[in-house]
Each structure stands twice: as C-alpha cells, then as structure tokens.
C-alpha cells in the first residue's frame, strides 16, 4: 500500500456492501476526478468506476492504496466508525477482514495520522506486486518468515525482526513458507508533497 502498481484482478474483499458508495464519497471529499484517482492508484478509470458502483470489490492492497490517496484509513473506506477514538482496542473488538488472500485486523482507531494492522500474509499471495507511494511503513514479524524486497535488496525476516522504511522505496512483501506470515504493520496516512506529484493537476470532480 499513488505511484504504485495495484493488481486489478486480486481476490475481493467479501461481504462489504458499503464499500462502493464510500469509495466514491471519499474520492469526492478528496476533490479528485475518477481519472486522477485511478492514475494515482495504478488502476484504469473503468476499473475504479466498477469498484465505486459495486460491480467489483477491492482487494486489501487496493484499499491500502486508496486510503493513502484519499488521506484516510481502511476503516473509513469500509464504512467503519469509532465513536470516541478509544486509545485501547480490545482483542474481542478486532474483526478480521479477508482481501486478496490476506487477512487483517484493525489494531488502532480510525481518523489518526497512521494506521495499525495485524496482518496474515498467506504463501504465494501477491508476492510479485511492487508498491511505491508516499509515507513510511513499519512492520514486525510475529510468526513465520517474511520475504521483504526493498529496492534491489532482498531480506528474509524471522519472528522478532522488524523493518522501518520510506514507502517511496519500491517494496514487495511475501510469505517465505507455506504456513504464511503474521505481521504487525503500521503505515502513515499523512499528506506528502510527493502525493501531489503522483496525483497531478486537479481539474475538478466527476459527478
């Protein structure tokens, strides 16, 4: 999770009826045309339009990318709300969401400048997708082994290992074993001057 390439045919997020109107509403709030938002997300305008009309459902990487572009969180894209921004999130309140083979749990309140997730990356899921976007990412391996490529350098992280990097560095994540990998994952959602370069001019909002 703009100047990154997102897969248009990744597995969908299941049972999310509020996603389509929420995607359109948040794009309008960000004052982006369909074309500008699609270009920033590495999608075609037609594909983003299908997401906004409910003809397609987004994968988790798509949600992460669109959340960054719209300066929001995956929770808000999903229509979830946290009434009072509680500082503590109880394990019993963390509901899993499946997307593109990945599973993730919200580990922080929405509406913050960064987003925390607990993520399970299954073996072979989207390991060939390279992402580039403004911001920073931090991850910590809880279980299994993670293959992390940063630029031209490949790393294998074991449980207890962590990584903290600039998201403008081309990066790729993949599980290094058939049992998958469990991570703690934090990424920033704050605006960056680079984001304007990715988005280009803003001629208005499509209806």
C-alpha positions in Angstrom: 0.0 0.0 0.0 -0.4 7.0 -6.0 2.7 5.9 -7.7 2.3 2.3 -7.1 1.0 -0.6 -9.2 -2.0 -2.3 -7.8 -3.4 -5.6 -9.1 -6.7 -5.2 -10.9 -7.6 -8.9 -10.6 -6.7 -9.6 -6.9 -9.2 -11.5 -4.8 -12.0 -9.4 -3.5 -12.9 -8.2 0.0 -16.0 -10.3 0.8 -19.4 -9.0 2.0 -18.7 -5.3 2.1 -21.9 -3.6 0.7 -20.9 -0.1 2.0 -17.6 0.0 0.2 -18.8 1.1 -3.2 -20.6 4.3 -2.1 -17.9 5.0 0.4 -15.2 4.9 -2.2 -17.0 7.4 -4.3 -17.8 9.7 -1.4 -14.2 9.8 -0.1 -12.9 10.4 -3.6 -15.2 13.4 -3.9 -14.2 14.6 -0.5 -10.6 14.5 -1.6 -11.6 16.5 -4.7 -10.2 14.0 -7.2 -11.6 13.1 -10.6 -12.1 9.4 -11.3 -9.2 9.6 -13.8 -6.8 11.3 -11.3 -7.6 8.8 -8.5 -7.3 5.8 -10.8 -4.0 7.1 -12.2 -2.6 7.6 -8.7 -3.7 4.1 -7.6 -2.3 2.4 -10.7 -5.8 1.4 -11.9 -7.8 2.1 -15.0 -10.6 4.6 -14.7 -13.0 1.9 -15.8 -11.8 -0.5 -13.0 -12.1 2.2 -10.3 -15.6 3.1 -11.6 -16.6 -0.6 -11.3 -15.3 -0.5 -7.7 -17.4 2.6 -7.0 -20.5 1.1 -8.4 -20.1 -2.3 -6.7 -19.5 -4.3 -9.9 -16.1 -5.2 -8.4 -14.8 -5.5 -4.9 -11.4 -4.2 -3.9 -8.5 -6.3 -2.6 -6.7 -5.3 0.6 -3.7 -3.7 -1.4 -6.2 -1.7 -3.3 -7.9 -0.5 -0.1 -4.5 0.4 1.4 -3.5 2.4 -1.7 -6.8 4.2 -2.0 -6.8 5.0 1.7 -3.4 6.7 1.3 -4.6 8.6 -1.8 -7.7 9.9 0.0 -5.8 10.6 3.2 -8.0 8.3 5.2 -7.9 4.8 6.7 -9.1 1.4 5.5 -11.6 1.5 8.4 -13.2 4.6 6.9 -13.2 3.1 3.4 -15.1 0.2 4.8 -17.6 2.5 6.5 -16.4 1.6 10.0 -16.6 4.2 12.7 -15.0 4.5 16.1 -17.3 6.8 18.1 -14.8 8.3 20.5 -11.4 7.2 19.2 -10.7 5.0 22.1 -7.0 4.7 22.8 -7.4 1.0 23.6 -8.6 -1.6 21.1 -9.7 -4.9 22.7 -8.9 -8.2 21.0 -12.6 -9.1 21.2 -13.4 -6.0 19.1 -10.9 -6.8 16.3 -12.9 -8.4 13.5 -10.9 -10.0 10.7 -11.4 -8.9 7.0 -10.2 -11.1 4.1 -8.8 -9.4 1.0 -6.9 -10.9 -1.9 -5.9 -13.9 0.2 -4.6 -11.7 3.1 -6.4 -11.3 6.4 -6.1 -8.3 8.6 -7.4 -6.9 11.8 -7.6 -3.2 12.8 -5.2 -2.6 15.7 -5.9 1.1 16.2 -8.6 3.7 16.0 -9.6 5.4 12.7 -9.0 9.0 12.0 -5.4 9.0 13.0 -2.3 10.1 11.2 -1.1 6.5 10.9 -2.9 3.1 10.7 -2.0 0.0 12.6 -3.0 -3.5 11.4 -2.3 -7.1 12.3 -1.9 -8.9 9.0 -1.7 -12.6 7.9 0.1 -13.0 4.6 -0.5 -16.4 3.1 2.0 -18.2 1.0 2.0 -17.1 -2.7 -0.5 -14.3 -2.2 0.5 -11.2 -4.3 4.2 -11.7 -3.6 5.1 -10.3 -7.1 3.4 -6.9 -6.5 5.8 -4.0 -6.1 4.5 -0.9 -4.4 5.7 2.7 -4.4 3.9 5.5 -2.6 4.5 8.4 -0.2 4.8 7.8 3.5 6.5 5.4 5.9 5.9 1.8 6.9 6.9 -0.2 9.9 6.4 -4.0 10.3 7.2 -6.6 12.9 7.2 -10.3 12.2 5.1 -12.2 14.7 5.1 -15.7 13.2 6.6 -17.3 10.1 9.2 -15.8 7.8 8.7 -12.8 5.6 10.4 -12.1 2.3 10.9 -8.3 2.0 12.4 -6.7 -1.0 13.4 -3.0 -0.7 14.7 -1.6 -4.0 17.3 -4.1 -5.2 17.9 -5.7 -1.8 16.1 -8.8 -0.6 15.7 -9.6 3.1 14.2 -12.6 4.9 12.8 -11.6 8.3 12.2 -14.1 11.1 9.9 -13.7 14.2 11.0 -10.7 16.2 12.6 -9.0 13.2 11.3 -5.6 12.1 11.7 -3.2 9.2 11.0 0.6 9.0 11.4 2.2 5.6 10.3 5.1 3.3 7.4 3.9 1.2 8.8 5.7 -1.8 11.4 2.8 -1.9 9.9 0.2 -4.2 8.9 -2.7 -1.9 7.4 -6.1 -2.0 6.1 -8.4 0.7 5.7 -12.2 0.5 5.5 -15.1 3.0 8.6 -17.3 3.0 6.8 -20.5 4.0 3.6 -22.4 3.2 2.1 -21.6 6.6 2.2 -17.9 5.8 3.4 -15.0 7.9 1.8 -12.9 10.7 2.8 -9.3 11.0 2.2 -6.1 12.9 2.0 -3.4 10.3 1.9 0.4 10.7 1.8 2.9 7.9 1.4 6.7 7.8 -1.6 8.4 6.2 -0.4 12.0 6.3 -0.2 14.0 3.1 3.1 14.3 1.4 4.3 16.9 -1.2 5.1 13.8 -3.3 1.5 12.9 -3.3 0.7 15.9 -5.4 3.2 14.8 -8.0 1.6 11.4 -8.1 -1.9 12.8 -8.5 -1.1 15.6 -10.9 -3.3 18.6 -11.5 -6.8 18.6 -10.1 -9.2 19.8 -12.7 -12.4 19.0 -10.7 -14.5 16.2 -9.5 -16.6 13.9 -11.7 -20.2 13.5 -10.7 
